[in-house]
């Protein structure tokens, strides 16, 4: 019993020591950031209402470092985001802001349904902007070594925004990463692209829907949005399609894809023009497949995710009364990271180029899978289908993962 009490006392002491050390490190970091802010023209009064009361939040660190156990499928991602509620609510908001959205389209070239789509995906049309105090989130991450430089810049930028635009710090709440307002702009995006949309002489992406929508239109315009063009479209590939061409970095004219036998999802021939597009296969040969145009790439500069870009495009279309996906999703389950690591290890041992065993099926692993599929008479789309796991395990003389 005495031993147990001693161990408990030791653990308690070490725990308190760790917390105290972490608090000391955070305080020292805040002091350093405060000095940097002063050197860049931030006033002591602004620091008093921001960094002076900033709190380190363990939840933010956990979310930043979180690596999910499963690799989510495109089907799961898409189905959770492009749903009946977002479509119907987007249509109501589209009608509500119709006149204002028309002025934005005339000025920036971005159709209103896309602005509704971004708004819906980012914050459920303003219904959920996040609950974490923005200063706490950014201060916590600026004092973490993993991305210290990036978040220090974001923190110093938001201090300048607060100082110049007199935002209410107490009500500034957003994502764990410090994204803010209706459209979840990071501070540097806010500083560079946010504009006064409602004409009241101030910019407030937290409370003004018109400021947020105008800022989104301005942001997309500045990124290079191509007026008059869509984001992409769902397509059908021929049975003999070379999936090595299915890469967002490979841009070919529509006339080229036409000669390859690519058609619209309804079987119509593609236009015989030189407009560039890429084939995107987010869930394998047996799922929905898309042509991605230049505006698809612009969407990815807002959020660097192919799944996000497709969701934006398809939600926008359905808000504008166009049909949804035609091709059903394949019947597949999320992949455990440990399963992905095992596959990478098997492929590496079989002689395929795998740079690291990290459980992430990125472009390098997909290229190795494609080579493996070619060597084993499979459709070489580069996706980790169940038959890929099974065949690799058999060749390695082990039991396939269940």
Protein Blocks (a to p, Z undefined) as FASTA:
>chain_A
ZZmmmmmmmmmmmmmmmmmmmmmmmmmmmmmmmmmmmmnopafklmmmmmmmpccdfklm
mmmmpccfbdcdfklmmmmmmcfklmmmmmmmmmmmmmmmmmmmmmnopafklmmmmmmm
mnonopagbjadfklmmmmmmmpfklmmmmmmmmmmmmmmmmmnopafklmccdfnopac
jkopafklmmmmgccfkonopacfklmmklmmmmmmmmmmmnopaehiafbdcddddfkl
cfklmcfklccdfklmmmnopacfkopacdddfbdcddddfeojkbccddddfklmmmmm
mpgcfklmmmmmmmmmmmnopacdfbdcdddddddfklmmmmmmmmmmnopacfbdehpa
cfklmmmmmmmmmmnopacehpacfklmmmmmmmnopacdZZ
